[in-house]
């Protein structure tokens, strides 16, 4: 640097020192927290200036001797002395705060147990949660006098999540933002609607499950308490209406017992109904515990078929002399709970509602688990079954309720197959190809896992495919979203090794509608991922989908373009655990995009799709390997006599015409004269064929 540049830097530091001098001379104790922060900031600035002055002095000294410094070093020395004085003054100010902290620590009582820090409450934008959030936040932060307005504002902003974080206020202060939240979420009409809808939308209980009954009780009391906080008191009419709704939500056995518990003609109150359900839960839990204790004790029990059973069964089995006889019964209840549905009802496996709701493969697993014959559905091993009944579909040795298509063989092979069937029966006879059974089956269109995702706030239709190693995006979609495409040379292959050249790739962030899920992914750009999916309109008029369920792709049954394909990289991050079984062919699979419709629907269309894609070696790598092979040194070849003769013949008897083709004279191992007059004989025969 020149002397002029160094002098300018010196002047800049001098101006900073003047500002610090003004601060030190005018400093007064006002706000303890604010003063402490300002003093700490000025102390850091002085330390930085001292380092820079030291560096500046070294640069001055590095100048040539003929350069005139004009007392620059003396000025630097004076500035360093002033900086040290200011530093001492600030440290004196800070020491008073440190002494005050020590005194406060001595006066404060020492806690014997160190309690964990309480997490701050958060609010994500749900109306029914705002009142609790406001109460907790105000008690911890809002009414804390040790915090100033700026700190309260920062705490409030950090507590807001998702939709609530987008709310804006007129002014950038704590009171204004809190007022905006109150105006938005203290909506009494909306809150009342939410709580009433919560009571009416409680799921119906199909079995005597104590945990589900307790969940129903807690849900009702939570909504009723919230309505009471909104100054809506319950009366006999509201209790009667809610009781009628809830009575239809519980299982049939509990409904019967509740009616039997009523001793007068008076309308029971809602509290009476909830008290009955609590007692019912206690009874069911007691029965379940006693059943578990009984099952843990080995009981020798011989059935009518002569086979020892160690488990108690509630199903009815056929006897030679009696129409039906109970295998065992519960001495407390008069009968044992069904091992499939756990209900205290007399029914056979064939008529168990829960058993029939499972798929044929799941029914087979239940039979194996509970030692039920796979042919007659009674309690004895399949090998000892004497029933002459067979499957009504394929006439094989299994019950019609357990019949499966041959497409399930691969799944069954991992589970061991029908190991209990008769030894003279081939397990492959238990399956029928769907394509051959034209009278009893219809062509099925199996749905691909489609969903609607969001990229840059724009909805795109995607396919989820766990068989793809990479992600794809159509070129039209990439252009419409404004994504930057990078030039590459790569290739992907699918079924039968068919390859597709890829020229571009891009990056995008995939998210769901509420932005609770987002993932940055790399996509390969292709002209088209697939044809419209599904290939034809599917009839869903007979499909009973739950109204409260949100679908990941509401138009799953209508043909539409696919813009993206997400592969195995993110597939299992998207899929969630829970499922909803609609019928034997349709299942709703939960995901971060809501529920995906899976399974098959009847159709006349026979088009099929398969996505099985993997990235092949890029063009650059192939070219590099090509040059590696080209650079190998020629090695001497061990040629035999005939190979050497052919090579010499080619070198001596070839030429190249104007079109670039090579012309080589025919090689003879022997002289042509050994053929004799065969040429003339061949010509005469050819002419004879031509005359005829």
N, C-alpha and C positions, 0 to 999 in steps of 0.2 A: 504494500500500500504506500501511497505518497503521504507527505506530511499534511497536505490539505485534508485528505480523507481521514487521517487519524485525528486531526484537530476537530473535525465535524463530529466524530464519535465522542470525543471528550466533551464537547458542548452538549450533546444529547444526555450524557450521564450527569452532567452538571445540572441540567434542568430537572432531572428526576430527583436529584438530591435536594433541590429547592422545595419541591412538593413534599418530600418526606419531612423536611425541616418545618414547613408550615403545619403539617399534621401533628408533629411532636409538640410544638409550641402552643397549639390551640386545643390539645387533647383534654377532655373532661370525662369523668365517669358518669354515664347515663344509663345504658342498658348493659347489664353484665354479659349476656351472651353475645350481643352485637359488638361490644367493645373488645371482647376477647378474640373474636374472629378477625376484626380489623387489625388489632395489634399483631396477631400471628401472621397476617398477610403482609404487613409492612416489614416485619422482621425477615421474612423470606425474601422480600424485594431487596433489602439491604445486603443480605448475604450474596444474592446474585450480582449486585453492583460491585461488591468487593472483588468477586472473581473476575468480572469483566475489566475492572481497573487494573488488576494484576496482569491480565493478558495484554491490555493496551500498553502498559509500561514495557513489556517484553518486545512488542512491535516497535515502539519508539527506539529502544536500544538496538534493534536489528538494522536500523537505517545506516547508511554510509556516514563516515565521519565528517564529510564536507557539508552535510545537510545541517542547516541551522534550526534548532529546536525551539528557540525563543522562550525559554523558561517553561516548556511544556511538562517536563518531569517534575518541576516544583509544584505546578498546579495540580498534577496527579497526586502528589504526596499530601497536599492540603485537603484534597477531596477524600482521600482515604482516612485521614484523621477525623474529618467531619462525620464520615459514615460510621466510624467506630463509636463516636460520641452518641449519635442517634441510636445505634444498636444498644448501647448501655441504657439509655433512657427508656427504650421500649421494654427491655428486659426487667427494668425496675417496675414499670407499670404491670407487667405480666406476673411478677412475683407476688404482688398484692392479691391477685386472683387465686394464685396457688395457695397462699396462706389462708384465704377465706374457705377454700375447698377443704383444707385439712381440718379447720375448726368445725366445719359442718359435719365432716366425717366423724369427729370425736363426739359431737353432740348427738348424732343419730344413733338409735339403739342397734346393737349388732344382732342380726338374725341368725338363729341357730341352724336353720335349714335353708339352703339356697333353692328357691322355687324356680322352675323353668319359666322362660319368657313366654308371655301370652301372645299368640298370633293375633294380628289385627283382623277384624271381620272384613269380609269382601262382599261385593254386590255385583251380580252379573246381569241385572235387568229384569228379573222376575218380580211381578207386582206383589205376589204374596210374601216375598222375602224382604221387602223394603222396610217394613215397620220394625222387624227384629234387628235388621242391620242398623237402622237409624238409632235405635235405643242403645245398642252396644257401642257404636262408634262415638256417640255423644258422651257416654259415660267414661270412655277411655281417652278420647282425643278432644272432642268438642268442648267439654267442660273442664279441661285441664288448663289451669291458669299459668302453668310454667311454660306453655307453648305460645308463641306469637301467631299472628294470623297467617303469615307466610308458611310456617311449619304445618299448621293445621290444613292449609290448602294442599300442600304436597302430600300429606298423609291421606287426605280424602281422594286425591287423584290416583294415588297408588292402590287404593282399595277398590276402585271401579274397574270392572272387567267387561269384556265383550261389548254388548250393546250399550250398557251404561257408560262406558268410557267415551262414547261418541257425543255425549250431551254437552252442549255449550251454554255458557251463561253470559249475561250482559256485561259483567265486569269480572276481571281476573282476581277475585278474592274468595275467601272461604264462604262467607255468608251468601254471596250471589250464587255460587255453585250449589250450595245446599238448598237454596230456595228453588233453583231450577229442577233439582231432583224431586223435591216435594211436589212441585206443580205437575211433574210428569207421572210419578208413581203413587201419589196419595189420591188415587182415583177410586172412590168408594164404590161406584157402580161396577167398575171393572173387577174389583176385588170380590164383591158379592157374587158376580157371575162365575168367577174362577172357583170359589169355594163350593158353590152349589153344583157346578159341573163336576168338581172332584168327587162329591158324594154320589152323584148319579152315575158316574163312569167307573165305579168300583167293579172289578172283574168278578164274575160269578164263580163261586166255589163248587167244584164237582165232587170233591171228596172230603172226608172228615179229617182235615189236616189242621192240627192245633196252631201251627205257626202261621198259616194263612188266615185263620180266624182272628188271631191276635193282631195281625197286620190290618185287617178290616176294622177292628176296634180302635186301634191307634189312629188310623186315617180319619175315621168319623169324628173322634174326639178332637183331633187337630183342627179340622175344618169348622166344627161347632164352636170351639174356643175362639178361633179367628173371627167368626161371624159375631160372637158376643162382644169381642173387642171393638167391632165396628158399630156397636150400639144397636144390634139387631137381637132382641131377646126372643127365645123360643117360647111357644105356647102349645096347648094341647093339640091344635090343628096341625101345626108344623111337625110336632112329634109323631102324630099318627101317619102323616104322609111319608116322612123319612123312615119310620118303622116299616111301613108297607114296602118301600123300595128295598130296604136292607134285608127284609125277610125273604124276598125273592132272590137275593144274592147268595145266601148261604146254601149249603147242601140240603138235600131232601130229608135226610135223617134228622138233622138239627131242626129243620122246620117242624117236623112231626113232634119231636120232643118239646119244642117251645109251646106248641099248641096244647100238648098234654099238661104242661106245667101251669097253664092258666086255670084258675079255680073259680073265677067269677066271669060275668058277662061284661064287665067294664073294659074299656079300651086301655091296654097297657101303655105305660110311658116309655119313652126312648131309653131312659136310664134303666128301667126294668129289663128291657131287651138286651142292653149291653152287659148288664150284670149276669143275665142268663148265659151269654156267650163266654164270659170269663169263667164261670163255673164249668161250662162245657169244655173249655180248653184244659182246665185242671183235670177233669175226668179222662179226656182223651190222652193226655200226657201220662197219667197214671196207668192207663190200660196199655199203652205202648211200652212203658218201662217193664210192666209185669210180663208182657209177651216176650220181650227180649230176654228177661231172666229165665223164662220157661224154655225158650228155644236153646239157651246155652246149656241146659241139662239134657243128656242123652236119654231118650225115652224109647224103649223097644215097643214097636207097634207093627203089627202084622196086618196087611191089607187082605182083601178077599182074593186077590190074585196069587197070594202065597209069597209075596216079596216084602222083605222088611223095609219099612220107611222110618227114618229118624226124624222127619219133620211133620208137624201138624198141618193138615190141609183143610181148607174150608169148602173145597169143591165137592160135588157129589160124583161118586164113581159107580159104575154099573156092577151089579152082583148077579150071580146065576139064579138065585132064588128070589131076590127082591128087586123091585123096580129101581129104587135108589136108596142109598144108605150113606150117612155122613161118616167120613173117615175118622174125624175127631171133632170135638166141640169145646168151646170155652166154658168152663163151669161158671164163670162170672156173668157172661153175657148170653149164654145159651148157644153161642156159635162163635167160630173163629174167624178173624178177619181174612179176607181174600188175599192171597200172597201176591197177586198182580196189582190190584187197585186199593188194597187195605180197607175196603168197606165191609161193614158187618151185614152182608146180604147173602142169601142163598142163591148162588148162580153157578153155572158150570163155566169152564174155561171158554167153551165155544160161544157163550153169551156174555162174557165179560166185556163191558163197554171200553174199558181202557185197553184190554188186549186187542180188540178189533180196531182201535184207533192207530195201532202201530203198523208199520210196513210188514210184508211177509217175512223179510229177513230178520227184522226185530222180533217178530212173533216166534220164529224158530229159536232165537237166542234165549227168549224167555222160557221156552219149553226145555231147553238144555239146562238152564239155570235152576229150574224148579223140578227137574226129573219128571217131566210130563212127556208122554208118548207123542211122537210126531205124526202118528197115524190116526189115533182115535182121540187124542187130547185128554186121556185119563192118566192116573198116577201109577205108571209102571214103565219099565224100560221098553224101548221100541222093539228090541229083538224078541221079547216075549209077548208081543201083541198078537192076539188071536182074531182080531176083527178082520172081516173080509172087505171092508170099505176101502176104497182107493180114491185118489184125486179125480174129481169130475172133469178136469181140464186135460190132463195128460195121462190119466189112468195109472199113475205111478204110486209107489208105496209111501205116501205122505198125505196129510189132510189137505183139503182144498184151500183152507185158510192159510196154508204155508206155501202155496204154489208161487214160484218165481219164474221170471223169464230167464233165458240163458245168458242175458247180459249181466246177471248177478253172479255168474260163476267165478269171475276173477276176484270179486269181493269175498265170496264164500271160501275160496281156496286159502285165504289167509287165516280163516277162522277154523279150519279143520274139516269142513264139509259135514255131511250127514253120517256121523260115525256110529250112530245107534240104529241105523236101518238094518233090515234083514240082510244076511250075508249073500243071498242069491239075487239081490237087487242092485243094479248098476245105478250109482248116484246121478249119472248124466241123464237118466231117464226122467228125472224130476223136473226138467226144464224143457220149455217149448220155444222154438224160435218164433218171434213175433211175425216175421214175414210169411211164415207158412200157415198161420192161423187166421185166415182171411175172414172167417165167419164171426169170430168172437172178439176181434181186436180191430182198432183203427190206427192209421198212421199217426205218429206223434211228432210234433215239432218241439224239440227240447230247447228251452230258452237259454240264451247266452247271458252271462252276468253283466248287464248293462246298468249304467248309473249316469247321473248328471253331475259333473264336477264344475269347478270354477277356476278360470285362469284370467288374471287381471280383471276380476269382477265380471267376466263374461261366461255364461254357461256353455259347456261343451258336453257332448254325449260320448261316453267312454265305454270300453269293454275291459273287464278284469280277466286276466288270463295268467294262471300260475304256471303254464307250460312255456312261457316266453321268457328268455333270459334278458331281453332288452325291451325298451319302451318305444312306441311309435306315435307319430303325429302326421296327419295328412298335410300335404303342401298347402291346400286351400285354407285349412284351419290355421296353420302357422302364419300365412300371409295376413289373414283377417285379424289375427291377434297382434300383429306387428312384432313378432318374435324375430330376433336376429339369428340368421342362419350362417353356420360356419361350414366352409368347404372341406370335405373329407373324401377319401376313397376307401370304401369298405363294402362288405357283402354280407348278406344274411341268407340262411337256408332254412327250409321247413321240411314238410313231409316229402319223403322220397329223395331228399337231398337237393331239391330245386332251389337255385340260388337267385338272389335279387341284388343288383348293384345299388349301393347307397351313395349319394353324392353330397348330402347335406346332413348336418345335425344341429340341434338347438337346445336351449335350456329354458325351463319354465317351472313356475311354482304352482302346484296343484293344491286346491283347498276345497272345503265343503262350504255350504251356504252360510253358516254362522261363523266360519273361519276358526272353529275350534280345532281343525286339523289342517295342516299345510305341510307340504313336502317339496323340496327342490329336486328336480329330476332332469336327467339328460334324455332327449328324444332323438330318434333317427327319423328324418323326414322322408316320406314315401308319397307317391302320387295318390294312392288310395289304399286304405287298410283292408276294406272288404266291401262287398256290395251292401245294399240296404239290409238292415237287421231289425226284426225278422224279415224273411223274404216275402211274406204275405201277411194280411191282416188275420189276427187270431181272435177267435170268439171267446170272450170272457164274461158273457152274460150269465152263465151258470156258475161262475167263480165267486164265492162269497168271501171277499177280502174284508178284514176288520176296518171299520170306518175311522177309528182313532189312530191307525197306523199310517205313517208317512212313507211313501215309496221312494227309493233312490232314483227310479226312472218311471214317472207316472204314465208314460206312453210306451211301456215295454212291449205292448201287444201290437203296436203300429210300426210299419216299415219306416225306417229313418236312417240317415247316414251316420257312420261312426267316425268321429274326429280323432280319437286317441285310443291307444291300447296300452294298458299298464300291465307290466309283467311281474315276475316273481320277486323283483327287488322290493316292491312296495305292497304286494298282494296281501300278505298276512298282517301288515300294519293297518290295512283298511278293514279287514274282516273282523267282526266281533264274535263273541261266544254264543249268544242266545239265538234261538231259532223259533219260528212259529209254524207249526205243521197245519196246513189248510186241508189237505186230503192226501190220498195215497200218492199223488203225482206232483203236487205243488207244495213247496216249502218256502217260507220267507226267511231269508238270512240277514241278520242285522249287520250293519257296517257303519263307517263314519259318515257315509252319504245317506243314511236311513236304510230301510229294508229293501233288499234285492230279491226279486221274484225268481225262483229257480224251479226246475222241474220241466214237465212236458204238458202240452196241450194238443188236442186232436186237430189235425189239419190234413188237407189233400195235397200239400206241397211236399216234394221229396228232396229239396235242396238241403245240403248239409255244409257246415262250416267247421274247420279245425284250425286252431292257431297253435303251432309248435315251431317256434322260431329261435334261432341261435345265430350269433354273429360269427362270420367266418373271418379268415385271415385277411387283413387289408391288402390293397394293391401295392402299397409301398413295401411291405414286408416280402411280398411275392417277387417284386422286381429286384429287391436286394438279394434274395436267395438266387434269383436267376443269374445275376452278375457274379455271385460267389461260385456258381457252377461253371460259368464261362471262364473264370480266372484260374480254374484248376489246370495244372500242367498236364500235358498229354503224356500218357504212359504207353510204353510199348505193348502192343497187343500180340498175344500168342495165337497166330492164325494157322489153321491146318492147310493142307495142300489145296483142297477144293476152294476154300474161302480165298486163299491167295490168288488162285486162278481167276476167280470172278472179279476180284479187285483189279487185277492187271488188265482183264478184258474191258472193264468199264473205262479205265484210264486211257486205253489205246483205241477204243471204238465208240466213243460218244461224241456228240456235237449238240449245239443248241441253236434252234431256229429263231426267226424274227419275233415270234410271240413269246419267247422265253421258255418254251418247252424243251426238255432234254430228249434226244433221240439216241438210242443205244442199239447197236447191231445184235441180233440174236446169237447167243453163245451155244456152241455145240461141244459136247463132251467127246464125240467121235466125228470123223469126217462124214459129210452128207453122202458120199459115194457108197457108203455101206447100205443105203436104202434101196439101191438097185433102180429098177424102172417103176417104182411105186407111184411116182408123180403122174406118168402117163396113164396108168391104170385108174388112178383117182379122177383124172380129168374125164376119161371115157364114162365112168360111172355117173359123174355129175351131169354130163350131157344127156345121158339116158333118162335121168330123173327129170331134166328140164323138158325133154320131148314128151314124156308122159303127162 
